[in-house]
Amino acid sequence: MNLPEKYQELIMLLTKFLSGALAADVLQKFVWEVIDFFSTTEKRDLPPLEEFEKVFWYVIWEIQHLATEDHLEDGSARQVLEEALTFLKGDRDLPEEYIGRRP
């Protein structure tokens, strides 16, 4: 799995999702494919850990948890995901206390 490509794909998908041009289930499918790959692949066969992954994994876990109909109804999930997109794009630094780790 090419993580830099997945990183860019995540930016594109989350941008489309937040603009209303992409359904939550499509975004969830992407997230679960990434999680499943890293959960089922032998650690020795995974790509080396890269610096950007803390942001990448933080956003993956937020989407996995928040991009659901229940969480989107009240608007709080949207706010968190919009903030997450700013971290992905490099517009803001991910706070040190935010956790983003591989599965």
Beta strands, then each sheet from edge to edge (+ up, - down):
end
